[in-house]
């Protein structure tokens, strides 16, 4: 029986450790759970770090990059979302990391270079011995061609990291992109090994094979670390207390919707075809409701479309607005103005600047438009509601009739996210030793039985 168990253990798919056998001394300012993540990443060489907002993911990347560039060609790169590069540079210099923001390859020197994803085409990725993707979930915002080029151009790199706070629980291709970028399994291999195409639904969604759930999360834990609290990695939680999060729902004035296309009744639930019709009819009322809430404190006003941004700007002319048509430099200047407190009210889309930015100085936000993306909503809220925030955070949802369906979808995805984290944490507990020869005995827990028609005396 023991040889057979050994055989089964060898068949379990696990990411190969390709990094350091001996870990050098790490920075003494790191918390123990952060040091654990750096040690794990340096041993693996290619790893995913999924630390929730405010847990110091930036410092884990910087410390890993410092040792990884020393172990390779002396040059590391951290790719970041818009306006996050300067933020990381400031934080890195506090602890004397050799960091600099670069705009193109001519700016690159030895040490740690930081660059926005927007300038990816101006860099020679092969010139860096170590590369980290900050807020790696932004990959799905790129075209498939860009993501493919990024994965292919770094396929031979020994030192790679994908870092994000929220790997989407229901977006299996996102997890597949991370796995393929880190050379653990291709996205196709991941799906075929652990998932099944569920033809019972009209969308034929991919879902985890029931008998393969433990194996999947064990595989994830072999190449990544996840935590929403230091306690998840066995550390003390002192100083990591989040303030209260208060969500207020507002029904905007005069938001009654009308029937479209000459119909007799207005749509009261959202779909892909009715959502924008409802939003356009109610945009002015929602913007005015949000404007009435702004009270002189710092505020972020999140919108989902340009016409919502236009309505907000009309209702609040003194607010600054970041939108896609602006130049990269202009966007960075506006975001820096809000981050520094020079501007009090910011209008923006979460997809554009809802990742990576630290806005603990702000404790008020309103959603004048939301999409069905749970990750977009979660990341936007966590710009302000994060470790280090000193005040209760107020989130105001400005809804028109019919928009509650979006909230129900987001709530469902939130539950899936919690389930994903629970499964991953259990897998990390099983994977503490990170030993490649770990054995898990098969423990059957299903009690079978004959169907009634076989046991009938008739």
ZATIMAR-854681 format. One line per 5 residues: their letters; for each residue x, y, z of N, C-alpha, C. Coordinates in pm, whole numbers, plus 50000, padded with zeros to 5 digits. Each point is the difference from the previous one (the first is absolute). Layout:
residues N
A) X:Y:Z:X:Y:Z:X:Y:Z; ...
END
This chain:
residues 458
XXXXX) 50082:49879:50000:49918:50121:50000:50086:50126:50000; 50112:49999:50079:50088:50116:50007:50061:50034:49865; 50055:49903:49925:50052:50034:49865:49893:50061:49910; 49874:49950:50012:49894:50056:49916:49970:50144:50039; 50003:50031:50132:49979:50137:50044:50114:50090:49951
XXXXX) 50122:49947:50000:50113:50076:49945:49978:50029:49852; 49949:49900:49929:49972:50017:49858:49897:50111:49977; 49891:50001:50081:49898:50103:49988:50056:50137:50031; 50086:50009:50103:50058:50129:50037:50085:50055:49888; 50073:49912:49930:50086:50046:49890:49917:50048:49882
XXXXX) 49877:49950:49988:49915:50041:49888:49938:50137:50021; 49997:50049:50124:49939:50131:50027:50081:50109:49930; 49932:50088:49929:50068:50107:49928:50038:50111:50097; 50126:50042:49996:50049:50106:50085:50098:50086:49922; 50007:50126:50035:50096:50090:49935:50140:49967:50048
XXXXX) 50093:49999:49909:50139:49971:50033:50068:50122:50061; 50078:49978:50107:50078:50109:50060:50125:50022:49916; 50018:50124:49952:50111:50029:49909:50087:50115:50050; 49976:50043:50123:50071:50116:50051:50120:49965:50085; 50008:50061:50117:50117:49986:50088:49983:49883:50096
XXXXX) 50110:49929:50025:50000:49898:50103:50024:50061:50137; 50082:50105:50001:50033:50068:50126:49955:50146:49990; 49914:50041:50093:49944:50135:49997:50091:50097:50075; 50043:50110:49938:50084:50099:50069:49918:50074:50105; 50067:50073:50091:49928:50078:50101:49906:50101:49932
XXXXX) 49879:50010:50052:49901:50090:49946:49990:50127:50084; 49937:50103:49943:49986:50129:50069:49930:49980:50134; 50054:50065:50104:49945:49979:50134:49871:50077:50024; 49961:50088:49909:49875:50075:50019:49878:49918:49957; 50021:49890:49929:49889:49919:49953:49931:49930:50117
XXXXX) 49867:49991:49994:49928:49918:50096:50028:49853:49970; 49986:49912:50101:50028:49858:49975:49922:49941:49883; 49872:50036:49984:49923:49943:49889:50053:50051:49865; 50052:50125:49997:50060:50051:49877:50131:49929:49970; 50080:49976:50104:50126:49926:49982:49972:49859:49948
XXXXX) 49895:49938:50052:49963:49866:49951:49971:50003:49851; 49925:50103:49955:49966:50012:49858:50127:50020:49915; 50093:50084:50048:50124:50024:49926:50083:49872:49993; 50012:49930:50113:50076:49875:50001:49940:49899:49903; 49868:49986:50005:49932:49907:49910:50025:50038:49855
XXXXX) 49990:50129:49969:50018:50047:49863:50143:49979:49952; 50098:50021:50088:50139:49980:49961:50032:49852:49980; 49938:49913:50078:50021:49857:49980:49936:49952:49870; 49881:50052:49974:49929:49957:49879:50062:50059:49874; 50041:50127:50006:50051:50069:49882:49887:50061:49920
XXXXX) 49897:49922:49972:49882:50046:49926:49879:49979:50090; 49937:50109:50040:49898:49986:50105:49889:50103:49986; 49885:49969:50060:49889:50093:50011:49986:50045:50144; 49985:50131:50020:49981:50056:50134:49866:50072:50001; 49905:49946:50072:49863:50054:50003:49969:50051:50141
XXXXX) 50057:50115:50034:49979:50062:50131:49895:50109:49987; 49905:50002:50093:49893:50098:49995:50056:50140:50017; 49920:50098:49962:50045:50140:50001:50044:50042:50139; 50115:50066:50007:50052:50050:50126:50090:49904:50074; 50022:49878:49947:50084:49902:50067:50146:50007:49956
XXXXX) 50037:50102:49926:50141:50020:49966:50047:49921:49881; 49910:49977:49905:50040:49929:49878:50115:50071:49929; 50001:50134:50005:50107:50077:49938:50136:49967:50060; 50006:49990:50133:50128:49972:50066:50046:49857:49974; 49906:49908:49987:50036:49864:49963:50062:49999:49860
XXXXX) 49941:50074:49908:50055:50008:49864:50138:50064:49999; 50016:50109:50075:50129:50070:50002:50111:49913:50058; 49971:49932:50111:50102:49916:50062:50033:49881:49912; 49897:49940:49939:50024:49891:49906:50082:50048:49881; 49965:50116:49946:50071:50053:49883:50145:50030:50033
XXXXX) 50026:50050:50121:50139:50033:50039:50087:49875:49998; 49949:49889:50052:50079:49877:50002:50000:49929:49865; 49887:50008:49928:49992:49934:49870:50090:50066:49897; 50007:50135:50003:50089:50067:49903:50146:49971:50033; 50032:49987:50129:50138:49967:50038:50036:49858:49957
XXXXX) 49900:49912:49996:50025:49861:49961:49994:49980:49849; 49963:50104:49925:49991:49988:49854:50099:50095:49933; 49950:50099:49928:50091:50089:49926:50010:50139:50059; 49951:50017:50122:50011:50130:50066:49889:50098:49967; 49898:49955:49924:49891:50090:49962:49865:49931:50022
XXXXX) 49912:50068:50072:49865:49951:50024:49901:50105:49953; 49880:49954:49964:49895:50089:49952:49870:49971:50072; 49934:50106:50048:49865:49987:50055:49907:50079:49908; 49906:49931:49937:49901:50065:49914:49877:50032:50084; 49947:50122:49987:49892:50047:50086:49888:50064:49920
XXXXX) 49880:50012:50060:49892:50078:49937:50035:50149:49999; 49916:50078:49935:50021:50143:49984:50016:50068:50136; 50102:50086:50010:50027:50088:50115:50049:49925:50123; 50014:49868:49995:50047:49925:50116:50152:49998:50005; 50067:50020:49886:50145:49992:49995:50066:50099:50097
XXXXX) 49957:50126:49998:50058:50100:50090:49974:49966:50145; 49884:49943:50027:49965:49961:50137:50096:49893:50050; 50028:49898:49917:50094:49894:50038:50141:50056:50014; 50037:50091:49912:50132:50062:50008:50018:50072:50134; 49898:50077:50042:50009:50072:50128:50012:49903:50117
XXXXX) 49919:49894:49998:50004:49903:50108:50134:49926:50002; 50052:49967:49883:50127:49928:49992:50117:50081:50051; 50001:50128:49971:50112:50084:50042:50003:50023:50150; 49884:49987:50065:49998:50011:50147:50090:49894:50062; 50007:49882:49937:50081:49890:50052:50125:49974:49914
XXXXX) 50041:50102:49926:50127:49997:49926:50010:49891:49894; 49887:49964:49939:50008:49911:49885:50050:50078:49879; 50079:49936:49914:50050:50068:49879:49892:50008:49892; 49900:50085:50023:49884:50006:49912:50000:50128:49918; 49943:49992:49881:49981:50119:49917:49886:49973:49902
XXXXX) 49923:50103:49974:49895:49991:49898:50064:50023:49864; 49968:49913:49905:50054:50014:49865:49885:50019:49903; 50027:50075:49894:49899:50026:49898:50024:49918:49874; 50125:49962:49977:50034:49913:49887:50133:49933:50030; 50049:49919:49907:50119:49919:50025:50124:50085:50023
XXXXX) 50005:50119:49945:50119:50084:50016:50018:50046:50145; 49895:49996:50081:50009:50041:50140:50047:49887:50091; 50008:49878:49949:50026:49883:50084:50147:49994:50041; 50021:49975:50130:50133:49978:50055:49994:49879:50094; 50112:49964:50058:50000:49891:50096:49911:50036:50118
XXXXX) 49942:49899:50062:49910:50023:50112:49858:49963:49961; 49904:50065:50062:49858:49970:49980:49934:50112:49921; 49954:49970:49881:49928:50097:49917:49850:49980:50018; 49925:50109:49999:49855:49996:50014:49940:50073:49881; 49902:49940:49937:49942:50061:49880:49852:49965:49992
XXXXX) 49921:50093:49947:49858:49975:49980:49979:49902:49884; 49894:49920:50010:49965:49908:49892:49980:50075:49868; 49956:50126:50009:49973:50077:49879:50124:50016:49912; 50118:49987:50059:50125:50019:49926:50069:49866:49972; 49925:49892:50006:50056:49867:49981:50072:49987:49866
XXXXX) 49945:50065:49897:50059:49988:49867:50132:50074:49987; 50036:50080:50098:50125:50077:49996:50113:49932:50076; 49975:49878:50049:50099:49927:50079:50045:49873:49929; 50124:49961:50027:50052:49871:49957:49998:49908:50122; 49895:49919:50011:49983:49917:50119:50114:49900:50018
XXXXX) 50063:49960:49891:50111:49907:50009:50121:50057:50069; 50005:50132:50019:50115:50064:50064:49993:49992:50153; 49889:49945:50053:49983:49992:50145:50008:49856:50046; 50078:49977:50105:50013:49865:50052:49882:49957:50083; 49927:50096:50057:49884:49970:50083:49888:50097:49966
XXXXX) 49877:49949:49990:49885:50084:49963:49883:49967:50091; 49938:50104:50056:49881:49983:50082:49885:50080:49939; 49884:49938:49991:49879:50066:49951:49918:50045:50120; 50002:50130:50030:49920:50053:50110:49855:50013:49956; 49906:49966:50090:49858:49998:49964:49983:49922:49869
XXXXX) 50048:49876:50004:50006:49918:49878:49863:49973:49940; 49893:50019:50077:49867:49977:49944:49968:50096:49887; 50081:50107:49987:49979:50095:49892:50027:49936:49864; 50065:49883:50001:50029:49931:49874:49875:49978:49916; 49886:49976:50067:49881:49972:49922:49943:50125:49934
XXXXX) 50055:50118:50033:49960:50123:49933:50070:50015:49866; 50108:49921:49979:50073:50008:49875:49932:49914:49895; 50042:50019:49877:49955:49910:49894:50070:49866:50018; 49941:49896:49945:50063:49869:50008:50139:49999:49939; 50021:50081:49898:50130:50007:49935:50105:50058:50094
XXXXX) 49964:50105:50077:50095:50061:50093:50036:49904:50112; 49899:49935:50057:50026:49904:50107:50086:49886:49950; 49971:49950:49880:50078:49891:49942:50145:50042:49979; 50021:50123:49952:50136:50049:49976:50075:50013:50131; 49932:50045:50106:50064:50014:50131:50041:49864:50055
XXXXX) 49912:49901:49988:50032:49866:50048:50115:49940:49920; 49995:50013:49867:50103:49939:49915:50136:50067:50019; 50001:50132:50016:50129:50070:50009:50074:49969:50130; 49929:49949:50100:50063:49968:50129:49998:49850:50030; 49979:49920:49898:49982:49856:50022:50124:49933:50058
XXXXX) 50119:50051:49971:50124:49937:50047:50054:50063:50129; 49931:50098:50054:50049:50067:50120:49986:49910:50123; 50105:49997:50080:49999:49923:50124:49926:50072:50110; 50006:50135:49999:49944:50080:50108:49879:50079:49949; 49881:49955:50041:49877:50068:49960:49901:49999:50116
XXXXX) 49922:50107:50009:49898:50007:50104:49873:50062:49942; 49885:49945:50038:49870:50060:49970:49938:50038:50134; 49975:50128:50021:49951:50048:50130:49867:50073:49982; 49901:49962:50080:49871:50069:49997:49927:49971:50130; 49905:50087:50034:49921:49979:50121:49880:49911:49974
XXXXX) 49952:49997:49878:49872:49933:49973:50004:49915:49875; 50059:49879:50005:49981:49911:49886:49853:49964:49991; 49939:50025:49886:49855:49988:49987:49955:49856:50025; 49904:49977:50092:49959:49864:50033:49927:49929:49888; 49935:50076:49913:49920:49937:49895:50062:50020:49862
XXXXX) 50122:50052:49995:50067:50021:49872:50118:49904:49993; 49972:49878:49954:50103:49898:50002:50109:50027:49898; 49967:50075:49895:50104:50032:49903:50101:50098:50060; 49956:50082:50097:50096:50088:50067:50102:49918:50078; 49952:49900:50075:50092:49911:50071:50088:49925:49900
XXXXX) 49941:49964:49886:50078:49933:49897:50108:50089:49942; 49971:50131:49984:50101:50094:49953:50117:50009:50097; 49969:50005:50131:50107:50005:50100:50085:49873:49992; 49933:49885:49995:50072:49873:49998:50088:49989:49876; 49948:50045:49886:50078:49992:49876:50116:50100:50003
XXXXX) 49975:50121:50052:50107:50098:50011:50113:49947:50087; 49965:49924:50104:50100:49948:50094:50050:49862:49961; 49959:49951:49883:50048:49872:49946:49968:49882:50091; 49885:50002:50065:49960:49884:50080:49916:49905:49915; 49894:50051:49940:49920:49927:49902:49947:50102:49900
XXXXX) 49975:49958:49879:49934:50090:49906:49853:50012:50040; 49935:50105:49953:49859:50019:50032:49917:49882:49952; 50033:49948:49883:49926:49886:49944:50021:49877:50086; 50124:49976:50043:50029:49884:50085:49929:50011:50134; 49997:50121:50057:49933:50021:50128:49852:49966:49989
XXXXX) 49935:50048:49894:49858:49974:49983:49972:49852:49979; 50080:49936:49918:49974:49858:49969:50027:49909:50120; 50094:50039:50085:50035:49916:50115:49901:50017:50116; 49959:50124:50028:49925:50027:50122:49854:50042:49977; 49962:50036:49877:49868:50059:49977:49920:49916:49901
XXXXX) 49872:50028:49998:49910:49936:49905:49911:50108:49941; 49973:49989:49872:49913:50095:49931:49855:49962:50030; 49935:50080:50083:49866:49966:50050:49894:50029:49894; 49958:49897:49930:49901:50019:49893:49858:50009:50054; 49985:49991:50133:49866:50013:50057:49952:50144:50002
XXXXX) 50092:50094:49979:49963:50142:49995:50012:50049:49857; 49923:50103:49969:50001:50054:49864:50137:50055:49964; 50073:50054:50099:50130:50059:49973:50111:49896:49996; 49969:49875:50039:50100:49893:50004:50124:50045:50075; 49982:50043:50123:50110:50050:50081:50093:49887:50041
XXXXX) 50126:50036:50022:50096:49906:50055:49983:49995:50151; 49996:49882:50056:49995:49987:50146:50097:49892:50044; 50043:50011:50125:50092:49901:50055:49935:49862:50003; 50076:49899:49962:49952:49863:50017:49985:49972:50149; 49887:49944:50039:49972:49981:50142:50108:49917:50069
XXXXX) 50046:49895:49933:50100:49913:50062:50141:50060:49992; 50014:50113:49929:50134:50057:49983:50023:50130:50074; 49905:50042:50085:50012:50130:50066:50123:50007:50089; 50021:49898:50084:50115:50002:50090:50130:50001:49920; 50005:49918:49895:50122:49994:49917:50028:50135:49935
XXXXX) 49893:50069:49956:50018:50131:49936:50058:50101:50098; 49942:50011:50119:50050:50099:50096:50137:49963:50054; 50029:49872:50010:50136:49959:50038:50101:50042:49894; 49960:49987:49874:50087:50044:49891:50021:50151:50007; 49891:50076:50023:50012:50145:50015:50096:50037:50113
XXXXX) 49988:49929:50113:50084:50030:50116:50146:49962:49977; 50027:49918:49899:50139:49962:49973:50077:50110:49928; 49927:50101:49944:50072:50107:49930:49955:50140:50040; 49909:50011:50098:49952:50133:50039:49970:50006:50149; 49989:50124:50049:49960:50025:50138:49887:50103:49999
XXXXX) 49899:49977:50085:49884:50088:50007:49971:50032:50146; 49959:50125:50027:49961:50038:50136:49912:50124:49994; 49896:50003:50083:49923:50122:50021:50024:50057:50138; 50080:49928:50080:50039:50044:50133:50133:49934:50033; 50087:50063:50080:50125:49934:50040:49975:49864:50066
XXXXX) 49885:49986:50067:49969:49873:50067:49992:49885:49901; 49968:50028:49874:49991:49894:49900:50134:49933:49974; 50108:50071:50032:50134:49944:49984:50067:49982:50136; 49918:49989:50104:50050:49969:50133:50064:50113:50075; 49969:50124:49965:50064:50116:50062:49901:50072:50092
XXXXX) 50056:50088:50085:49920:50081:50090:49924:50106:49920; 49876:50027:50038:49918:50098:49926:50001:50136:50066; 50082:50021:50102:50005:50131:50066:50039:50108:49900; 49924:50108:50000:50025:50110:49908:49936:49982:49864; 49937:49885:49977:49935:49975:49871:49848:49990:50019
XXXXX) 49945:50104:50059:49856:50007:50021:49940:50096:49899; 49899:49954:49929:49931:50086:49904:49893:50081:50072; 49983:50127:49963:49890:50079:50057:49866:49950:49947; 49892:50054:50052:49867:49960:49954:49980:50038:49854; 49925:49918:49929:49959:50030:49862:49848:50013:50001
XXXXX) 49952:50118:49969:49856:50027:50002:49950:50024:49858; 49911:49915:49954:49946:50010:49865:49860:50061:50007; 49980:50109:49928:49873:50071:49998:49941:49992:49859; 49875:49959:49991:49933:49989:49870:49903:50116:49984; 50012:50071:49888:49915:50115:49971:49919:49973:49874
XXXXX) 49874:50026:50006:49915:49998:49881:49999:50142:49946; 50059:50019:49882:50010:50135:49946:49863:50057:49966; 49987:50128:50015:49873:50068:49971:49969:49993:49851; 49871:49991:49967:49955:50001:49861:50071:49894:49916; 50017:49882:50057:50071:49896:49927:49906:49895:49942
XXXXX) 49870:50031:49994:49905:49907:49941:50033:49981:49852; 50011:49877:49956:50040:49974:49862:49876:49979:49914; 50017:50025:49873:49891:49989:49904:50020:49879:49911; 49893:49953:49943:50008:49888:49908:50075:50042:49875; 50085:49913:49949:50075:50029:49878:49939:49925:49883
XXXXX) 50031:50042:49882:49955:49934:49876:49847:49992:49990; 49933:50101:50055:49855:50004:49988:49927:49899:50084; 50070:49933:50095:49937:49899:50083:49903:50062:50100; 49917:49917:50056:49901:50047:50096:50059:50013:50139; 50095:49908:50035:50057:49999:50134:50150:50023:49993
XXXXX) 50052:50072:50100:50144:50023:50009:50067:49877:50060; 50123:49978:49958:50076:49888:50057:50034:50031:50145; 49976:49905:50088:50030:50022:50142:50118:49916:50045; 50061:49927:49911:50122:49927:50033:50102:50024:49891; 50127:49987:50040:50108:50033:49908:50039:49881:49913
XXXXX) 50038:50030:49880:50062:49902:49911:50100:50077:49916; 50077:49928:49921:50097:50067:49915:49935:50097:49903; 49877:49969:49960:49933:50085:49901:49926:50118:50062; 49955:49985:50125:49921:50108:50063:50081:50089:50092; 50119:49954:50042:50074:50073:50102:50028:50144:49959
XXXXX) 50053:50022:49880:50038:50136:49962:49878:50088:49970; 49892:49940:49958:49878:50078:49981:49953:50056:50134; 50002:49915:50104:49962:50045:50134:50096:50106:50051; 50129:49976:49978:50101:50093:50052:49988:50137:49934; 49977:50001:49871:49989:50129:49931:49878:50079:50047
XXXXX) 49891:49930:50024:49879:50068:50044:50015:50063:50138; 50085:49940:50084:50008:50043:50140:50130:50070:50034; 50086:50025:49903:50136:50047:50030:50000:50136:50069; 49917:50093:49956:49998:50133:50060:49955:49994:50145; 49894:49923:50026:49950:49989:50137:50104:49937:50092
XXXXX) 50071:49899:49951:50102:49935:50084:50116:50095:50027; 50044:50074:49899:50111:50095:50019:49962:50109:50100; 49879:50049:49994:49957:50106:50092:49990:49946:50144; 49959:49876:50013:49994:49939:50134:50140:49989:50059; 50097:49960:49918:50138:49991:50048:50055:50136:50036
XXXXX) 49974:50101:49917:50051:50135:50025:49949:50054:50133; 49878:49964:50036:49943:50050:50126:50069:49939:50121; 50070:49888:49982:50068:49935:50112:50137:50061:50031; 50066:50054:49897:50137:50052:50016:49999:50119:50095; 50088:49994:50100:49992:50095:50110:50131:50071:50035
XXXXX) 50094:50004:49907:50126:50068:50027:50113:49908:50040; 49968:49875:50036:50103:49901:50028:50046:49936:49868; 50111:49927:50003:50041:49926:49879:49894:49895:49962; 49965:49997:49873:49901:49905:49947:50051:49939:49870; 49966:49873:49980:50019:49935:49870:49862:49968:49946
XXXXX) 49973:50044:49879:49872:49974:49934:50026:49904:49884; 49959:49876:50020:50025:49897:49899:49885:49996:49899; 50035:49992:49873:49900:49986:49895:50040:49884:49909; 49907:49960:49916:50024:49884:49914:50009:50037:49852; 49948:50120:49964:49995:50042:49860:50040:50146:49986
XXXXX) 50029:50040:49878:50035:50141:49975:49881:50092:50025; 49879:49956:49967:49886:50090:50020:49971:50020:50150; 50034:49901:50082:49990:50020:50145:50106:50098:50049; 50121:49990:49945:50105:50095:50034:49962:50142:49959; 49941:50013:49880:49956:50132:49954:49895:50059:50094
XXXXX) 49905:49919:50043:49895:50048:50089:50057:50041:50136; 50096:49925:50050:50063:50034:50127:50079:50131:49989; 50072:50015:49890:50078:50122:49979:49907:50121:49988; 49886:49983:49936:49904:50110:49988:49942:50037:50136; 49979:49899:50085:49946:50026:50134:50104:50054:50096
XXXXX) 50128:49970:49975:50110:50045:50087:50116:50050:49915; 49993:50121:49949:50103:50052:49909:50138:50009:50062; 50010:50011:50133:50130:50015:50065:50071:49867:50021; 49933:49889:49977:50064:49869:50016:50099:49975:49887; 50104:49921:50027:50092:49960:49893:49954:49866:49945
XXXXX) 50025:49978:49872:49954:49878:49935:50115:49934:49925; 50010:49869:50015:50096:49921:49924:49922:49913:49903; 50033:50009:49872:49933:49917:49900:50098:49954:49893; 49959:49901:49922:50090:49934:49907:50057:50087:49892; 49930:50107:49957:50047:50084:49890:50118:50089:50040
XXXXX) 50029:50011:50129:50111:50083:50045:50133:49929:49976; 50106:50078:49991:50133:49942:49985:50042:49931:50131; 50097:49911:49991:50048:49931:50119:50053:50099:50102; 50076:50100:49953:50056:50100:50091:49889:50079:50070; 49896:50035:49927:49890:50076:50060:49927:49917:50105
XXXXX) 49977:49873:49972:49936:49913:50097:50083:49990:50127; 50131:49982:49983:50087:49988:50117:49998:50127:50084; 50002:50117:49935:49997:50126:50073:49871:50015:50080; 49888:49965:49940:49871:50013:50068:49991:49903:50118; 50045:49877:49982:49995:49902:50108:50095:50038:50112
XXXXX) 50115:50055:49967:50093:50049:50103:49938:50115:50078; 49925:50085:49931:49935:50113:50067:49899:49952:50102; 49925:49895:49966:49904:49947:50097:50071:49926:50112; 50102:49922:49967:50072:49923:50101:50067:50091:50102; 50049:50115:49954:50069:50093:50090:49904:50089:50077
XXXXX) 49873:50000:49964:49901:50084:50068:49981:50135:49936; 50072:50030:49891:49983:50128:49932:49861:50011:49936; 49944:49888:49960:49863:49997:49946:49913:49920:50095; 49878:50048:50023:49914:49937:50099:49907:49894:49941; 49954:50019:49876:49900:49911:49942:50052:49945:49867
XXXXX) 49996:49868:49987:50049:49933:49879:49886:49923:49936; 49985:50018:49869:49905:49922:49918:50082:49905:49915; 49970:49870:50007:50080:49904:49925:49926:49869:49985; 50048:49916:49909:49950:49863:49985:50092:49905:50075; 49945:49905:50074:50085:49903:50071:50094:49924:49907
XXXXX) 49955:49971:49879:50085:49926:49907:50126:50076:49964; 49997:50133:50016:50114:50083:49962:50096:50025:50116; 49946:50027:50119:50089:50031:50113:49949:49939:50129; 49938:49884:49990:49951:49932:50119:50093:49892:50049; 50125:49996:49951:50095:49898:50041:50128:50064:50052
XXXXX) 50046:49953:50116:50135:50032:50046:50018:50130:50074; 49911:50097:49983:50020:50131:50062:49956:49997:50146; 50076:50069:50085:49972:50006:50143:49940:50135:50034; 49873:49999:50038:49931:50126:50031:49942:49997:50141; 50085:49969:50097:49952:49998:50138:49958:50138:50050
XXXXX) 50040:50106:49928:49960:50134:50042:49853:50027:49970; 49938:49912:49922:49860:50017:49958:49915:49889:50063; 49886:50038:50056:49911:49901:50063:49857:50011:49948; 49981:50066:49885:49867:50019:49943:50005:49968:49850; 49906:49919:49955:49990:49973:49857:49855:49972:49964
XXXXX) 49969:50020:49871:49867:49971:49950:50013:49930:49865; 49917:49900:49980:49991:49932:49871:49876:50053:49928; 50026:50080:49897:49890:50053:49920:49969:49904:49885; 50090:49909:49975:49979:49895:49899:50084:49880:50036; 49943:49881:49991:50074:49878:50028:49984:49902:49884
XXXXX) 50102:49917:49983:49991:49891:49904:49972:49872:50077; 49993:49888:49929:49976:49871:50065:50128:49939:50058; 50113:50068:49985:50128:49945:50045:50015:50016:50151; 50009:49887:50070:50024:50004:50144:50139:50054:50029; 50099:49956:49923:50138:50044:50027:50013:50151:49985
XXXXX) 49933:50058:49898:50007:50144:49980:49942:50074:50120; 49886:49954:50048:49938:50063:50117:50088:49984:50123; 50049:49878:50023:50083:49971:50117:50126:50086:50002; 50069:50004:49886:50124:50078:49992:49973:50148:50021; 49890:50052:49945:49968:50141:50017:49977:50034:50147
XXXXX) 49925:49916:50069:49975:50023:50143:50131:49996:50079; 50088:49907:49962:50124:49981:50076:50105:50106:49974; 49975:50094:49908:50092:50113:49988:50002:50080:50130; 49886:50005:50068:49988:50078:50124:49984:49910:50124; 49926:49892:49987:49978:49911:50114:50111:49896:50000
XXXXX) 50108:50032:50069:50119:49917:49999:50074:50021:50131; 50092:49912:50031:50080:50014:50121:50076:50132:49994; 49994:50074:50108:50058:50133:50003:49895:50110:49998; 49876:49966:49963:49891:50096:50002:49959:50025:50145; 49991:50127:50039:49973:50037:50139:49852:50028:50027
XXXXX) 49918:50008:49897:49861:50041:50019:49905:49896:49940; 49878:49991:50052:49901:49915:49935:49979:50045:49855; 49986:49905:49911:49985:50030:49858:49852:49989:49962; 49951:50103:49932:49861:50003:49955:49996:49977:49849; 49926:49899:49958:49980:49970:49858:49853:50025:49968
XXXXX) 49974:50092:49908:49864:50036:49962:49969:49943:49862; 49897:49919:49990:49957:49943:49873:49879:50077:49951; 50016:50069:49889:49891:50081:49943:49928:49916:49896; 49882:49954:50032:49931:49904:49914:49876:50061:49937; 49975:49958:49878:49873:50028:49934:49919:49872:50001
XXXXX) 49873:50010:49962:49914:49882:49996:50060:49897:49905; 50003:49876:50045:50052:49892:49916:50145:49966:50025; 50074:50087:50070:50143:49977:50017:50033:49905:50115; 49904:49960:50078:50031:49910:50111:50050:49864:49950; 49970:49967:49876:50047:49873:49945:50153:49995:49998
XXXXX) 50063:50114:49971:50146:50005:50001:50051:49965:50139; 49936:50057:50103:50041:49971:50137:49987:49853:50034; 49895:49935:49951:49983:49857:50028:50110:49918:49935; 50039:50037:49878:50109:49928:49932:50131:50020:50076; 50027:50123:50043:50124:50028:50073:50001:49925:50133
XXXXX) 49886:49993:50069:49993:49927:50127:50030:49851:49978; 49947:49944:49891:50028:49859:49971:50148:49978:49976; 50063:50090:49924:50143:49985:49972:50083:50022:50127; 49951:50085:50091:50070:50019:50127:50001:49870:50080; 49888:49928:49999:49995:49871:50070:50097:49901:49936
XXXXX) 50009:50001:49867:50095:49911:49932:50143:50036:50036; 50027:50130:50016:50135:50044:50036:50037:49948:50138; 49906:50008:50095:50024:49950:50135:50026:49849:49997; 49922:49927:49921:50019:49856:49988:50138:49968:49942; 50042:50078:49899:50131:49978:49940:50111:50019:50103
XXXXX) 49991:50108:50080:50102:50027:50100:50004:49889:50105; 49884:49952:50041:49996:49893:50100:50067:49875:49948; 49972:49966:49874:50061:49881:49940:50151:50016:49987; 50045:50120:49961:50142:50025:49984:50072:49996:50134; 49940:50056:50103:50063:50001:50133:50013:49858:50054
XXXXX) 49898:49918:49976:50009:49860:50043:50112:49928:49926; 50015:50031:49871:50107:49937:49922:50137:50045:50049; 50015:50128:50036:50129:50047:50052:50034:49933:50133; 49897:49974:50081:50024:49931:50126:50053:49859:49974; 49949:49933:49896:50049:49867:49963:50138:50007:49937
XXXXX) 50035:50117:49950:50122:50016:49920:50110:50073:50077; 49991:50007:50132:50093:50082:50079:50145:49964:49973; 50029:49873:49991:50140:49960:49981:50051:50029:49862; 49907:50017:49902:50035:50023:49859:50093:49893:49946; 49993:49880:50058:50087:49890:49956:49937:49931:49881
XXXXX) 50080:49973:49899:49947:49941:49877:49959:49855:50019; 50047:49935:50109:49965:49859:50019:49889:49983:50103; 49924:50104:50025:49891:49991:50097:49898:49896:49953; 49950:49922:50096:49905:49894:49966:49867:50028:50069; 49892:49983:49929:49866:50014:50056:49926:49868:49980
XXXXX) 49964:49936:50109:49928:49874:49989:49860:50023:49947; 49956:49906:49919:49863:50009:49948:49904:49958:50111; 49906:50085:50032:49903:49971:50105:49859:50005:49940; 49945:49886:49962:49866:50001:49942:49896:50038:50104; 49906:50084:49959:49895:50041:50094:49860:49989:49938
XXXXX) 49991:49937:49885:49869:49981:49937:49952:49858:50025; 49880:49987:50052:49941:49869:50026:49901:49968:49889; 50038:49906:49918:49915:49964:49888:49886:49907:50040; 49910:49981:49909:49887:49911:50026:49934:49960:49870; 49927:49890:50003:49931:49952:49882:49872:50080:49978
XXXXX) 49961:50022:49875:49873:50070:49973:49883:49914:50044; 49888:50065:50033:49883:49927:50051:49952:49888:49909; 50009:50018:49867:49946:49899:49910:50080:49871:50001; 50126:50007:50051:50081:49878:50011:49977:49928:50132; 49952:50071:50100:49979:49942:50131:49855:49964:50026
XXX) 49912:50031:49907:49858:49975:50019:49970:49850:49992; 49907:49956:50082:49959:49860:49998:49901:49970:49888; 49954:50106:49937:49899:49984:49895:50059:49928:49879
END
